[in-house]
Structures are given as structure tokens and as C-alpha cells.
Amino acid sequence: MDLHSNGRLLIFCSAFFLFLFQPFFSSLEAGQALAVLKEVDQQPSEPVSPAFQRGNEERATSPYWRTFIWEGLPADSLNDAGRSQILEAYQQNDWKPFFIGARFELNEKGRILLERLHRMEEDAVDPAPYSLDTLQKEILHLEQLRRAFMLVEPALQDALAVLDGSQASETSTVPIIKNEGNIQLASNNPQVPLPERALSKEKEVKYRELFKAASELDLQLAHALVRFAATMHPHSRDMQIMALTGEAQMGNFLKGLEPTSPQYRALQNYFRTYRDLVSQDVRQPVIGNVRLQHGATGEAVRSLQKRLQQEGLFREKISGVFDAATQSAVKEFQRIHLLEEDGTVGQRTREWLNVGYRDKMAMIADAMSHFRLSETRLHERYIRINIPQFMLEYYKDGKIRSLHRVIVGKASGKKIKLKGRLIGENHTPPLVSAIEQVIINPRWYVSDRIRLEIGGQAGDDPSYFSRNGYVQMSSQYPWGEPRLFMLPGPSNPLGRVKFDFPNPYAIYLHDTPKKHLFQRVRRDFSHGCIRVERAQELAQILLTDDENPAAQKTQNYYSTNRQVYIRLEKPVPIIIEYQQVSFTSDNQVVFCGDPYGWFKARSGASS
């Protein structure tokens, strides 16, 4: 049989194979793509010569990749700063694919990424934007093209491609198309004979299909990696480039995106619990408008026990009797939801008992997202305040060193527009800053708004301000009266310590003489500043950890009313957050509520 006849026979066999097996390929579900790839790796359709048996381990080398990858880039890629790392990575990678090997197969790096994307719901990440079904179909399509071509050319490899009229420049980062007018072998092996023209043309068409499909898939996987990395860790840009180019091992990179703290693991576990309740369509009992306490009986108690049982808090037999075990479960429920632990089902406990499992799942998902994006991930030593939890945590070496209750801004008050958003005038804003100095025996400079409130208390009494420790200043309020400050002393609202950190809201952290308010469960009483329990203790810890000489002199300072400024050698990051779901010092998840209604507003806007 001559060379011409042999070529026609190969083309006929290829077409016949596609005709027979196209129904099989079409019937495969997208989710079977990885199984197909695994099967192909283990059992190639045709024998492969030893020179090409490295398969997945062999890196793509053809200069033609540059043309097809460039043409596959979205039109806005050059102007999208959020995806500039992809262009940078391709340039560093000499415009070769990241996830496709020399034989146009998904490599190990691609498999690892795809497997992690299929587990993203463990982190409450919405899979919809990733179009995983489409990705799987494209992987399957690429595999179909590979199998078909391997019938014609078992030694399939990108370096052997011969594309008439196309030659990519080795030096330019932008593809250059040249019309050569003739076919040349890409291989430098003089022993490889020039194939019969019709067969070469058939191979060229198939190579073009492979380059195009593989390049588009590679780009989609690159965009998926960048999106996922930004969702899991917003400060991972440089590592994204290293993972794409292969400087960083893909598995280690993806693992490094995950928060490693036990608090995040606790959130994951709770998310899984409520996700299972939602997916299993568990019927949630509704607790009626009746007060339940120890000794009560009836159907309402049965509903209560079933509800507590579903959340894993009541482990006894459902009896309809509000016994000691039921009371204990109610107290545990109240502790988890920052309620007064009286073991009685009143209004606030009942409200939380009737919150839907899907709503709780959404709360935890929101908290997990905030946790991943939190600035706390960048520091080993910092202060974190969660507004709805009314708690301050001081971390050193990544571990909680000290806990303090706080009082935050009141939920009530008129609405004002701040940075384009309507919020309460007394709300404590989330922010990131750093405590730069500690002030002992601080003066309190009365703001315009609070001065108007005090004026109502003073009435017509001309001696009110002097009797209460206020001092007039030379400057004036907008309405013409002298500005006021209060001297240090037992009635000074700032107490004995103030912590200064720069911010555009003029708020700060401080002590208070009204220490009884820290015993309240809900603690939103201020005008926006944050009052901290055991403020002198916190100041001493910060100064000691700062190795500040003033740490040995604080008691002398407190013995006077002299205002003393102490600058920290190393400012302490302070991160004020608003998370509806948080955790305790022993990593117990707690539902904090939504005192400012911000979570409700966000949820309403997103829906």
C-alpha cells in the first residue's frame, strides 16, 4: 500500500471511530470528565512510543500556544486590574499553558485545582460564578479531541504541531502571525519524513482544534483560580502568580489560602450542621407565643425539645415535660445566642428559636466570608472588637491573651449619611487602624452633638458646668458658646485611660466610671466610642508587651490627675468588625444578633 493510500485509510478510520463513539461521548455527564481523564491516563487508546510516555509530567513547549492563548483572552483583560496577575503569570511562563501538558491533557496542577473547586461549598463559597459544569464539559470536549487525534497520530504532542501560515515569535509577548506559504516540520528530527499533504492538512486542522480548546480551558481555569484565591485570601496575589507558573506547588498554595485557626474550623462545622438540616428539608418546629419554664408540659414543650434536639443541644427522649435536661439545653441555647442564661423561654429566646435554619446558614456563611477577608489574618499581635458581640480580644502570637467586655454605640438615634451609606448617628463604625498612644488621666473634649445634649441637662443653671468639672476654652462651638472639656477625675466619662488610634470618625477606646453597665447582656449605650472593661489592665498589658519604659510608672501616673501621653514603640493594630456570628475564647460559635440591622440590610440588598 503506497503512502497516499495509507493516509486516506487513517483519515477514514478516524472518521469511522468518531461516528461509532460520538453517542458515547455525548451521553457522558459533565461530572464524569475526571473519571474519563483518569481512565485515559491509565489505559491509552493507542500504544504510545517511549519518547512520549511522560504524559502529564511533560510541559507544553510549542511556540504556537502564544497565539491561541492571546486570542482566547477576554477583550477587557488588559484593562482589568483584578486579573492582571494572569497576564503577568503567562508572560513569566513564556505564554505556555498552566494547566495543560504537552499532550493537551489536563495536568496534575489542573486536577488539584478542579478538585478543590468542587469542595468550595465547605467554605460557604457560592459555586455558581465558577460554572463548574461548563468547565467539566470543556475538559470532556478536549479529551474527545485528543482521543480522535491519537488514532491518526499516537505520538500526539504540541511540539510536533505544524500550522500552515502561523508562526509565533519566541521573543514577543504579543502573538505575531506570519504567512510562510509552505508546510515545515516542527520537529528537528531529520529522520521524520514529510507526510503526504492531505494527511498533514488533516493533522493541522486537528492541532488547531486542540490548541484552541486547550487554551480556552487553560484561561478559564486561571480565572477560576484567581477568583477562588481572592475569595479565600485577598492578600494572595503574588502567591497566585507563583502557583500559576509552578513556582509554588498547587496543593500547598490552595491549602495556604484557608484560615488555619480553630475558630474558622468551628464556623465550618456549624455551617455543615445547618447545611445538612436545610438539604434534608428538616421540618423546623415553631415555638408559639407562650412562656415556657421548668415544670411546664404539653405540645409546646415537645416542639421546644425537638427544636433543641435538631441543633444537637437536647439529647434525651422527647417527653413534653420541661425537666432539668430541657432547662440545661435551653441555657446552652441562650449562651450560644448571647442571651441571659435563665433557662426560661421568653420573648428573645423564642425569637432565636424561630429563626430558620436557612437563615442561620446564611449568617454563618457571611461570618466565614468576613473571617477570610479580615485584616486579622495579617497580624500576630492585634486587638479585635466585634460590635454585635460586645467583646474585645487582644491577640499576641496569634492567640488570645486578654478578653474584655465593651460598650459600643447605641443602635438608636437618627440616621445620617456616612460614606454613601445611611447609618445611625451613634453607630460604632467598622474600621482598621492601630493604637499609637495610651493616655492616662485623659481630658474629655465635649463634641458639638454631646454639648447640645448636656445643655438640656444644665437648663438655666449657670453653675452647672463649673460644678461638674467642665472648663471653658477660648474656641467656640458653631452657635457661639465656648467649647468645653472636662478635667480628669472620678466623673470624667473617659475614666482613667484612653487609647488613641487615627480614624476619620473621631472615635476611640476608653475607660468609663459606669462599670455596672458591663454586666448587661446587650451593651450598646455610647455615642459611638468604645468603652472597655478593665481598661487599666489592658493598658498595662499593651505597655508591657511593647517593652515600654512607662509600664513601670503607671501607678505613679494614676496617683495624680495629670494627663500623661505614652506613645507605643510598636503601634498595635485594631480591627473593629461587624460579624453576626462569632466565637468565644474556647472556640464555641455564638450568634450575636444584628443590633444595627446591617446584616438584614445587606441580605435584603443582595436578594
PABATI-686348 format. One line per 4 residues: their letters; for each residue x, y, z of C-alpha. Coordinates in steps of 0.05 Angstrom, whole numbers, plus 5000, padded with zeros to 4 digits. Layout:
BEGIN
A = X Y Z; ...
***
This chain:
BEGIN
MDLH = 5000 5000 5000; 5030 5068 4980; 5036 5129 5024; 4976 5163 4992
SNGR = 4930 5104 5005; 4956 5096 5075; 4938 5168 5091; 4867 5161 5064
LLIF = 4858 5098 5106; 4879 5133 5170; 4831 5191 5156; 4774 5141 5142
CSAF = 4789 5103 5207; 4788 5168 5246; 4721 5189 5218; 4692 5119 5229
FLFL = 4715 5119 5301; 4682 5186 5315; 4617 5162 5282; 4615 5100 5326
FQPF = 4634 5132 5392; 4602 5201 5387; 4538 5176 5422; 4582 5150 5478
FSSL = 4618 5217 5487; 4553 5257 5483; 4519 5214 5536; 4574 5226 5587
EAGQ = 4554 5274 5643; 4599 5332 5655; 4616 5305 5724; 4647 5243 5691
ALAV = 4702 5282 5657; 4753 5269 5712; 4737 5195 5710; 4747 5195 5635
LKEV = 4814 5230 5643; 4837 5181 5695; 4817 5123 5651; 4855 5152 5592
DQQP = 4917 5162 5633; 4916 5090 5657; 4896 5059 5591; 4916 5100 5529
SEPV = 4873 5088 5467; 4935 5071 5426; 5005 5049 5444; 5050 5108 5458
SPAF = 5123 5109 5438; 5173 5114 5496; 5192 5184 5475; 5123 5209 5494
QRGN = 5106 5167 5555; 5119 5223 5605; 5048 5248 5590; 5024 5291 5647
EERA = 5095 5304 5670; 5116 5336 5604; 5108 5411 5600; 5078 5444 5538
TSPY = 5133 5475 5495; 5104 5495 5427; 5110 5569 5408; 5040 5564 5378
WRTF = 5010 5568 5448; 5024 5642 5449; 4977 5656 5391; 4919 5615 5416
IWEG = 4924 5639 5489; 4927 5711 5467; 4867 5703 5421; 4829 5669 5477
LPAD = 4838 5727 5526; 4774 5766 5541; 4773 5834 5508; 4777 5871 5574
SLND = 4835 5831 5602; 4887 5885 5591; 4846 5937 5629; 4824 5892 5686
AGRS = 4870 5905 5746; 4835 5849 5784; 4861 5798 5734; 4928 5829 5716
QILE = 4964 5773 5753; 4940 5725 5699; 4975 5765 5644; 5036 5772 5687
AYQQ = 5038 5698 5700; 5030 5680 5626; 5087 5727 5610; 5132 5695 5662
NDWK = 5111 5627 5636; 5132 5646 5565; 5058 5644 5543; 5053 5569 5555
PFFI = 4992 5539 5588; 4990 5529 5663; 4943 5470 5668; 4953 5434 5601
GARF = 5010 5387 5586; 5048 5372 5522; 4996 5321 5500; 4939 5370 5510
ELNE = 4916 5336 5573; 4895 5366 5640; 4958 5362 5683; 4964 5347 5756
KGRI = 4962 5420 5775; 4895 5427 5739; 4867 5365 5772; 4885 5391 5841
LLER = 4853 5459 5827; 4790 5427 5799; 4783 5380 5858; 4788 5439 5907
LHRM = 4737 5479 5868; 4688 5421 5876; 4697 5428 5952; 4687 5503 5956
EEDA = 4618 5496 5988; 4654 5471 6050; 4675 5543 6058; 4606 5570 6042
VDPA = 4631 5596 5975; 4578 5601 5921; 4599 5556 5863; 4553 5589 5812
PYSL = 4603 5641 5785; 4654 5586 5772; 4610 5549 5721; 4639 5482 5742
DTLQ = 4591 5443 5696; 4616 5483 5636; 4688 5471 5657; 4676 5396 5661
KEIL = 4643 5396 5593; 4702 5432 5563; 4750 5383 5595; 4709 5326 5565
HLEQ = 4709 5361 5497; 4784 5368 5498; 4791 5295 5516; 4747 5276 5457
LRRA = 4792 5316 5411; 4853 5281 5440; 4825 5212 5431; 4805 5225 5359
FMLV = 4873 5253 5341; 4910 5196 5374; 4880 5149 5322; 4915 5189 5268
EPAL = 4977 5206 5308; 4991 5163 5370; 5052 5206 5386; 5009 5267 5396
QDAL = 5049 5325 5424; 5046 5400 5419; 5118 5406 5396; 5103 5365 5333
AVLD = 5047 5412 5310; 5055 5442 5241; 5008 5500 5228; 5009 5527 5157
GSQA = 5016 5603 5156; 5023 5611 5231; 5088 5620 5269; 5092 5651 5338
SETS = 5151 5696 5356; 5195 5669 5411; 5213 5737 5437; 5149 5779 5434
TVPI = 5097 5776 5488; 5044 5791 5435; 5030 5737 5383; 5056 5750 5313
IKNE = 5024 5715 5253; 5066 5704 5191; 5046 5673 5124; 5101 5625 5105
GNIQ = 5065 5594 5045; 5091 5524 5057; 5089 5468 5109; 5150 5453 5151
LASN = 5161 5401 5205; 5162 5429 5276; 5208 5373 5295; 5283 5380 5283
NPQV = 5289 5305 5273; 5313 5294 5201; 5290 5222 5205; 5217 5243 5207
PLPE = 5193 5241 5135; 5150 5296 5104; 5078 5268 5108; 5031 5264 5050
RALS = 4997 5333 5042; 4925 5312 5053; 4943 5276 5118; 4985 5336 5141
KEKE = 4926 5382 5128; 4881 5337 5169; 4931 5338 5226; 4937 5413 5222
VKYR = 4861 5422 5229; 4861 5376 5290; 4920 5410 5321; 4886 5477 5314
ELFK = 4824 5449 5347; 4867 5422 5404; 4906 5487 5414; 4842 5528 5414
AASE = 4803 5483 5462; 4862 5474 5508; 4879 5548 5510; 4808 5568 5526
LDLQ = 4805 5516 5581; 4871 5539 5610; 4847 5611 5612; 4782 5592 5647
LAHA = 4820 5552 5699; 4867 5610 5710; 4809 5657 5721; 4776 5607 5768
LVRF = 4840 5603 5809; 4845 5678 5815; 4772 5685 5834; 4776 5630 5886
AATM = 4841 5656 5915; 4813 5726 5922; 4752 5698 5957; 4793 5656 6006
HPHS = 4851 5704 6018; 4850 5775 5989; 4925 5785 6001; 4949 5726 5960
RDMQ = 4963 5760 5893; 5038 5745 5889; 5027 5673 5910; 4974 5667 5856
IMAL = 5027 5682 5803; 5075 5632 5834; 5021 5578 5836; 5003 5591 5763
TGEA = 5074 5589 5738; 5092 5528 5781; 5140 5563 5828; 5093 5544 5885
QMGN = 5062 5475 5890; 4988 5480 5874; 4964 5437 5932; 5005 5476 5983
FLKG = 4981 5542 5953; 4908 5523 5958; 4917 5497 6028; 4951 5562 6047
LEPT = 4890 5602 6026; 4849 5571 6081; 4847 5602 6150; 4881 5554 6198
SPQY = 4851 5580 6262; 4806 5535 6304; 4753 5590 6303; 4745 5582 6228
RALQ = 4741 5507 6235; 4685 5516 6286; 4648 5560 6236; 4657 5507 6183
NYFR = 4628 5453 6229; 4567 5495 6246; 4557 5513 6173; 4557 5439 6156
TYRD = 4506 5425 6211; 4456 5476 6184; 4470 5459 6112; 4452 5387 6127
LVSQ = 4388 5409 6162; 4369 5451 6101; 4388 5398 6049; 4350 5344 6087
DVRQ = 4290 5391 6089; 4283 5380 6164; 4217 5407 6189; 4232 5461 6240
PVIG = 4183 5465 6298; 4153 5533 6312; 4153 5556 6384; 4088 5591 6400
NVRL = 4078 5656 6437; 4078 5625 6506; 4128 5629 6564; 4160 5562 6578
QHGA = 4197 5546 6641; 4216 5488 6687; 4155 5445 6703; 4115 5463 6641
TGEA = 4084 5407 6600; 4048 5398 6534; 4057 5403 6459; 4095 5469 6463
VRSL = 4148 5435 6505; 4152 5377 6456; 4164 5427 6400; 4217 5461 6442
QKRL = 4253 5395 6456; 4250 5374 6383; 4279 5442 6362; 4336 5437 6412
QQEG = 4348 5365 6391; 4355 5384 6318; 4410 5433 6337; 4446 5380 6378
LFRE = 4432 5412 6446; 4379 5364 6474; 4399 5291 6475; 4344 5260 6517
KISG = 4278 5228 6496; 4225 5279 6475; 4174 5276 6531; 4135 5342 6530
VFDA = 4159 5355 6602; 4203 5416 6616; 4252 5379 6661; 4323 5393 6684
ATQS = 4353 5366 6619; 4308 5412 6579; 4326 5471 6622; 4400 5456 6614
AVKE = 4391 5453 6538; 4354 5520 6539; 4411 5552 6579; 4462 5525 6529
FQRI = 4420 5553 6472; 4417 5620 6507; 4492 5620 6518; 4505 5606 6444
HLLE = 4458 5664 6425; 4485 5715 6477; 4420 5715 6516; 4410 5718 6591
EDGT = 4420 5646 6615; 4358 5639 6658; 4334 5573 6629; 4266 5603 6612
VGQR = 4237 5612 6543; 4217 5685 6539; 4209 5732 6480; 4282 5739 6459
TREW = 4297 5665 6467; 4234 5648 6428; 4254 5696 6372; 4320 5660 6364
LNVG = 4286 5591 6368; 4243 5610 6309; 4299 5634 6264; 4301 5589 6203
YRDK = 4358 5541 6190; 4370 5571 6122; 4376 5640 6154; 4426 5613 6204
MAMI = 4465 5580 6148; 4468 5648 6113; 4492 5682 6177; 4549 5632 6185
ADAM = 4567 5637 6111; 4571 5713 6119; 4615 5705 6181; 4662 5656 6145
SHFR = 4669 5705 6087; 4685 5762 6136; 4734 5718 6173; 4772 5701 6108
LSET = 4775 5774 6088; 4791 5801 6157; 4853 5842 6168; 4866 5799 6229
RLHE = 4896 5747 6183; 4955 5794 6170; 4977 5802 6243; 5002 5761 6301
RYIR = 4991 5816 6352; 4927 5858 6348; 4862 5879 6381; 4797 5854 6351
INIP = 4729 5882 6370; 4664 5851 6344; 4609 5902 6352; 4549 5855 6358
QFML = 4587 5811 6407; 4606 5870 6452; 4674 5839 6463; 4747 5859 6455
EYYK = 4801 5806 6444; 4875 5821 6449; 4917 5772 6410; 4992 5760 6417
DGKI = 5028 5708 6375; 4962 5692 6343; 4929 5671 6409; 4881 5708 6455
RSLH = 4919 5740 6511; 4864 5781 6543; 4788 5787 6538; 4747 5849 6556
RVIV = 4674 5866 6551; 4659 5930 6513; 4603 5980 6506; 4591 6004 6434
GKAS = 4549 6058 6401; 4474 6058 6410; 4431 6026 6357; 4380 6082 6367
GKKI = 4386 6153 6340; 4372 6189 6276; 4402 6165 6210; 4459 6201 6176
KLKG = 4495 6190 6111; 4566 6167 6120; 4610 6148 6061; 4549 6138 6017
RLIG = 4512 6094 6067; 4455 6112 6114; 4473 6092 6185; 4453 6112 6256
ENHT = 4489 6173 6282; 4511 6134 6344; 4534 6071 6309; 4605 6048 6321
PPLV = 4636 6040 6251; 4678 5980 6230; 4749 6003 6215; 4822 5983 6214
SAIE = 4874 6025 6248; 4929 6020 6300; 4932 6043 6373; 4990 6093 6374
QVII = 4986 6120 6444; 4956 6109 6513; 4933 6170 6552; 4928 6164 6627
NPRW = 4881 6213 6662; 4853 6239 6596; 4814 6303 6589; 4747 6296 6555
YVSD = 4735 6347 6500; 4660 6354 6490; 4636 6346 6418; 4584 6391 6386
RIRL = 4529 6338 6389; 4541 6319 6461; 4547 6392 6482; 4476 6402 6457
EIGG = 4452 6343 6498; 4487 6369 6561; 4455 6436 6550; 4387 6404 6562
QAGD = 4412 6376 6628; 4442 6442 6651; 4378 6481 6638; 4384 6552 6665
DPSY = 4434 6534 6719; 4495 6579 6706; 4540 6540 6754; 4524 6471 6725
FSRN = 4587 6465 6682; 4637 6490 6734; 4606 6446 6789; 4614 6385 6744
GYVQ = 4686 6395 6726; 4678 6428 6658; 4728 6481 6635; 4713 6534 6582
MSSQ = 4761 6541 6524; 4777 6602 6481; 4749 6568 6418; 4674 6566 6406
YPWG = 4620 6519 6382; 4585 6536 6316; 4530 6571 6355; 4578 6617 6392
EPRL = 4585 6587 6461; 4655 6569 6489; 4678 6499 6477; 4684 6454 6538
FMLP = 4730 6400 6564; 4725 6361 6629; 4785 6353 6675; 4808 6284 6697
GPSN = 4770 6257 6756; 4720 6206 6780; 4663 6234 6739; 4702 6241 6674
PLGR = 4666 6197 6622; 4733 6173 6595; 4753 6143 6662; 4827 6137 6675
VKFD = 4852 6112 6607; 4842 6129 6534; 4870 6091 6474; 4882 6134 6413
FPNP = 4882 6108 6341; 4875 6151 6278; 4808 6145 6242; 4761 6191 6204
YAIY = 4703 6182 6254; 4736 6214 6315; 4722 6153 6358; 4769 6120 6408
LHDT = 4773 6066 6461; 4768 6087 6534; 4754 6071 6606; 4688 6090 6639
PKKH = 4663 6105 6710; 4598 6069 6695; 4626 5999 6704; 4559 5968 6723
LFQR = 4537 5972 6650; 4587 5917 6632; 4541 5867 6667; 4487 5877 6615
VRRD = 4479 5824 6561; 4467 5875 6506; 4516 5934 6512; 4501 5989 6461
FSHG = 4499 6052 6503; 4552 6101 6476; 4553 6156 6424; 4599 6115 6380
CIRV = 4663 6109 6421; 4680 6043 6454; 4683 6035 6529; 4726 5978 6552
ERAQ = 4722 5937 6616; 4785 5934 6658; 4817 5988 6615; 4876 5998 6662
ELAQ = 4892 5924 6658; 4891 5927 6582; 4935 5988 6582; 4986 5953 6626
ILLT = 4987 5892 6581; 4998 5934 6519; 5054 5975 6551; 5088 5913 6579
DDEN = 5085 5875 6512; 5111 5939 6479; 5170 5936 6527; 5154 6009 6541
PAAQ = 5192 6041 6600; 5127 6075 6621; 5099 6006 6640; 5137 6012 6706
KTQN = 5109 6081 6722; 5034 6074 6710; 5015 6070 6784; 5051 6136 6797
YYST = 5012 6168 6739; 4945 6142 6766; 4960 6172 6834; 4954 6242 6804
NRQV = 4904 6276 6758; 4959 6298 6710; 4945 6279 6637; 5001 6234 6612
YIRL = 5013 6214 6539; 5051 6149 6526; 5069 6132 6455; 5076 6059 6438
EKPV = 5141 6037 6407; 5103 5989 6362; 5031 6011 6347; 4980 5955 6359
PIII = 4933 5941 6301; 4860 5949 6320; 4807 5916 6277; 4734 5934 6291
EYQQ = 4686 5886 6256; 4612 5873 6250; 4601 5797 6249; 4533 5769 6267
VSFT = 4564 5701 6282; 4629 5698 6321; 4663 5654 6372; 4684 5652 6445
SDNQ = 4754 5643 6474; 4743 5568 6475; 4724 5569 6400; 4650 5560 6413
VVFC = 4608 5591 6358; 4559 5644 6382; 4502 5680 6346; 4510 5753 6366
GDPY = 4449 5784 6333; 4444 5844 6288; 4436 5905 6333; 4446 5956 6278
GWFK = 4407 5917 6225; 4466 5917 6178; 4464 5843 6163; 4390 5849 6147
ARSG = 4404 5908 6102; 4459 5870 6065; 4416 5808 6057; 4359 5850 6030
ASS = 4404 5885 5981; 4435 5821 5956; 4368 5786 5947
***
